[in-house]
């Protein structure tokens, strides 16, 4: 089974891949889709859609887990993030990939055991669980692996 975890963003969109065999993680990787902030929103959304579609075609995941929107004081940022999530969900749906959505709190609780965990705590636990020697290049990539781990924790009980 291959799980694709996505931490949506309109400038940095993290993605993490977990390969599962016999209820164990046998391979993991992550990266980030980076989009120039100087591009217009429609162009950034097109790039995100295209890149996520390429990732789906390359790895052919069995399921995707996407972090839901968190609410903050900046409503404009929340709307922009919503647009990015929309094109990500569209890309996954067009490929026929089942999608699960998790709140940031659910992801933190699943990986760290505490829904109020810091980004540093999440990064530490992701590295320990997957046995990574060094940190991924961005926290967006680490967060995407955490989203994939959240799905893995749910899947383990179905396998």
N, C-alpha and C positions, 0 to 999 in steps of 0.2 A: 504494500500500500504506500502511496505517496501523498503526503499532506503538504499543501501550499498555505503558508500563513502570510497575511498581508497587513502591514501597518500603513494605512492610507495617508497620503499627503499630496498637496498640490505642487510642491517643490521637491521634496524628498519622500519617496514612496518605498518603504522597506518591504522586502519579501524574503521569506525563509522557506526552505524545503527540508522535509524530513522523509527519509525512506524507512519504512517499518517492515520488519520480517519477524514473524513469530512473537509478536507483542514486544519487540525490542527495536530501538533505534539503531540502524546499521550504517546510516549515512546522513549527514546534515550539511547544509550550506545556506548562505544568505548573501544578499547584496542589496543595493538600493538603486531605484530608478531616479536619477537626478534630472530635473528639468530647470532650465534657466528661468529665474524669477522675472527677468525682463521681458519674457514672451507674454503675449496676451493670454488671458485665461482659456479661451477656446483652443489655442495652439498648444498650451500646456496639457489640456485635457486630451487632445488628440494624441500627443506623445505618450501620455500615461496609458491610454487605451491600447495603442500600438505595442508598447513595451510589455504590458501585462499579457496581451495576446501572444507575443513571441515566447514569453516564459511558459505560458500554458501549453503552447505547441511543442516546446522543447522538452518539458518535464512530464507532460500528460498526467497531472495529479488526479487522484481518485476523489479528493474532496478539498475544498478551500475553506479556510477560516479567515474572516475579515474582522478587524477591530471596528466597533461601532463608534459613532461620534460622541465625544465628550463635550459637555457644555461649559463654556467659559464666558468671560465677560465680553469678549470681542465677537459680536454677532456676525460681522463680515467674514472673519476667519472660519466660523462654523459653517456658513453658507458655502464658502469656497471649498472647504473640506468635504461638504456634502456633495458638491459637484464631482470632486475627485472620486469619492466612494461610488457615485453613480456610474461613472464610466468603468470603474473596476468591476462592479457587480454586473454590468452589461457584458463586459468581455468574458467573464466567467460563465454567465448564463448562456451566451451565444455558443460557447464551447461545450455546453451540457454538463458543466462541473457542478456538483451539489455544493451549496454554500451554507456555512454556519456563521453566525455573527456573535461576537462576544464584546462586552463592555470592557474598558480598561481595568475596571475593578475586578471583574471575573477573571481576566487574564492574570493579574497580579496575584489573586488568591490561589489560582490553580498552580502557578509556578513557584511562588514564594510562600504561600500559606497565609498571606496578609493582603487584603484588598487595598490597603493604604501604603504599600511598599514603595520605596523610592526607585527611580530608574537605575541607580547603582545596585540596589539589592536585586532587581530583576536581572540585570546583566550578570551579576555574580552567580545567581542560581542557574541561569541559562548555560553559562560556561561549565558549571559543575555537572548539571544533568546530562549535557551532551558531550562532556569531556573535551571542550575546546581548549587548545593550548594558549591562544591569544584572543583578545576581544575582536569582534567584527569591527569593520572600519567606521561604522556609524551606529548611533543608538537606534536609529530607525530600523536597521537590519537586525539588531538584537531584539527589538520589540516585535518584529515580524516572526522571529524564531520563537519568542514567548507565546505569540498567538497560535503558532503551529503546535507548540507543546500543550497548550490548553486543549486543542482539538485532540491531540494524541491521548491525553489523560482521559478524555471522554470516550474515545474509541477503544482504549484498552479493555474497558468493561463490556464492550460489544463483541470483541474478537473471540 
